[in-house]
Amino acid sequence: MSEKRKRIAILGSTGSIGSSCLSVLDSLGEDYRLVGASANTQWQALAQQAHKYSLEKVVLTDATYANELENDLVSTETEVLIGSE
């Protein structure tokens, strides 16, 4: 592992391209660390990613499921951001 890990955020991490990016990231080893991810409405997949990667931040664009996401991640250190800004 290099001295300084590269920190990565994936926008749209729950979609097909985002999922492919996660697979590539998994194969790259410990030189890279996923620190943030975003999704539009797929809060459950985003929560799974937050748990798996111990994400620092997640963003859910559609506020419809904000409470569900926040409740799922309440026992983690992941910061939950809601909205498109």
N, C-alpha and C positions, 0 to 999 in steps of 0.2 A: 504494500500500500504506500502511496506517496505521502509526503508529510502533510500536505493540505488537500483534503478531499474537495472535489468540485460539487457545489451545491446546485441542485436542479429543481425547477418548478415546471410542472406540465399543466398547461391550460387545456381544458377539455379532456381530462384524464380518464373519464368514464366512457368516452366514445371509442370507435374502432381504431382510429389513429392514436389516440391517447393510450389505449390498451396495448397497442403495438410498441409504442414508446416505452411503456413500463417493462415489457418483455425484453427489449433491447437493454434498458437500464439494468435489469436483473442480471443480464449476461455479462455486463461490463465489470462486475466485481466491486470491490470496496473503494475504488478511487472516486466513485460518484455516490452522492447521497441525495435522495429525493427529500426536499424540505417543504414543498408546497404543491398543492393540486387544486384544480377547480372543476366544477361541473355546473350544468344548467339546472337540471331537475333530478338527476339520479343520485339522491342523497345517500341511499344505502350502499351503493358501490363506492362513493366517496368516503363514507365512514369506514368501510372495509380497508380502503387504501390508507386512511389515516392510522388505523390500528396496525396494519402490516408494516408500514414504513416509519411509524412514530413521527408523523408529519408535524412540523411547527405550525403551519397554517393551512386551512382549507377555505375555499370560497365557493359558496352556492349562490348562483346568480338569481334563481327563482326563489323568492322568499316563502313560497307555499309550504315547503317542508323544513323550514328553518328550525322550528321547535324540535322536530324529530331528530335532525342532525345534531343539534346542540345537546339533546338528552342522551343520544348515543355516545357522544364524546365527552360527557361531563367528567368522567373519571380519568381523562387523559390531560396532557398539557397542551393539546392542540388548540390553537386559537381559531375560532369559527367566525368567518366574515360572511355577511349576507348582502347581496345586491350586486349591481354591475359597476359600481364606482369604487 
